[in-house]
């Protein structure tokens, strides 16, 4: 048999091996995370519910959803074990103390775009058409509105002279 004909099968088997290997690693990590749960830790279920672990059993967990409200869940339904700071931030709305070195970020961008008076005049943008601006400078005897009416001759953009 020709080795070139075997090459696609070898590549396919290798890809399948790599995919199953990574999936097994993820499953082992998830099982390890679930086995490290302790009573009192905060968890998030695969459905997105946050709760506190009260009791651990072989295949189930007793979760306290709210004060005095308990529910039994399968261990496999625990999606993540959260550390105390993250759990309190999400559930109780506690703000973390951030270590910043005097850097203050404004709530809006207005302070980032402030210009002094000299720069403010230069920063203004003329949104008018360039041709109209040139014609109005050339003939100052008539107002710009009258000149624009003469130019259009009753036609709007996109209209042609054909009838």
N, C-alpha and C positions, 0 to 999 in steps of 0.2 A: 504494500500500500504506500502511496506517495505521502511524504510528511506534510506537503502543502495542503492536502485535503484534511489532515488531522488538526491543522492549526486553528481553525474556527472552533472546533470542539474543545481544544485545550484552553483557549481564551474564555470560552463560555463557562467551563468548569472553574477556572481561576476566578472569574467575576462572581460566580455563585458562592465560592468559598469566602471571598472577601466580604460580601454582603452579609452572609450568615454570621461571620465572625464579629462584625461590628454590631449586629443586632444582639448577639449573645452578650457582648460587653455592656450594652445599654441595659439589658435585662438584669445582669448581675449588679450593676451600679444601682438600679432602682430597688432591687431586693435588699441590698446592703443598706440603702437609705431607710427603707421601711423597718429593717431590723434594729437600726440605731435609734428609733423613736423611744422617747421616755415620757412618762406621765408629766403633764405640764407644758409640753412643747406645743407650739402652734403649727398647724398643718393646713394645706390647701388640698381639697379633694379634686379628683379629675373632673368633677362637675363645676368647679370654681368656688366651692363653699369653704370659708375659713372657719376653723374650729380649734379647740384645745383638746389635746389627748388627756383622757381621764384614766382609762384602764387599757391594758394590752392583753390580748389572749392569743392563742395559737394562730388562728386565721382571721380574727376580727379585732376591732378597735372600738372602744366606747369613746365617743366624742362629745364634748360640751359645746353646743352650737351657740347658746346664749346662756346667761346665768340661770341655772336650774333646768335647762332644756338639754336632754341627753339623747343621743342616737347611736345605734350600733351600725358600723360600717365594716366591710371587708377590708383587709389590709391592702389588697390590690387596688382599692379605690383611692388610696392616698397618692396624690400627684406630686407633692413636694413637702418636705419638712423645712419650716422656716426658722430662722434665728429670731431671738426675742425682739431685737430692734426692728426688723422688717415686719414682723407680725403686729407689733404695737403701732407702727406707722400706718399699716394698711387698715387694721381693724379699728383702732382707737383714734386714728388721725393724729398721732403724736408726730411732731416735727423733729427731725434729726438735728443735732448740733453739728454744723458743718465747720470744718477748720479752714478758714479763709485768712489770707495774709493781708487784711485790710482792703481787699478788692470788693467794691460794691457794684453790683449790676443793677441798672435802673429797671423799673417795671415797664417802661415804654422806651421807644427809640428816639423820642423828641430831643432828649439832651444830647444824643449822639450826633444830631444833625443841626445843632445850633450854629449859626453863622454870625459874624460881626457885621456891622452896617456896610462896610466896603465890599465884603464878599457877598452880601445879600443882593446887592444890585447886579453883580455879575452873574449870580446863580439863577436869576429869573429867566424863564424860557418863553420865547415868543412862539405861540402855537398857530399863528396866522400863516397863510400861504406866502411863500417867498415872492412870487410874481406880483401879488397884490401889494406887498410892502414896497417893492421896487417902483411900481407905477404910481403909488401915492406919494413917494418922495419926488418923483419927476414932475408931477403936476399938482401943486399945492393949492390951486385955485378952487378945485371942487372937493367936497368931502369924499372920504373913502367909500362910503355907502353908495353914493351916486355913481362913482367910477365902477364899482362892482356890478351895479345894475346895467350899465352900458355894456360891460364885457359879456354878460351872460345872454343878452338879447332874448330873454324868456326861456332859455334852455337850461336844463339841469344836467348834472354830471351823467354821462352815459347816453344822452340823446344825440342823435345824428341829424344832419341836414336833410336826409332822405325822407320823402313823404309818400 
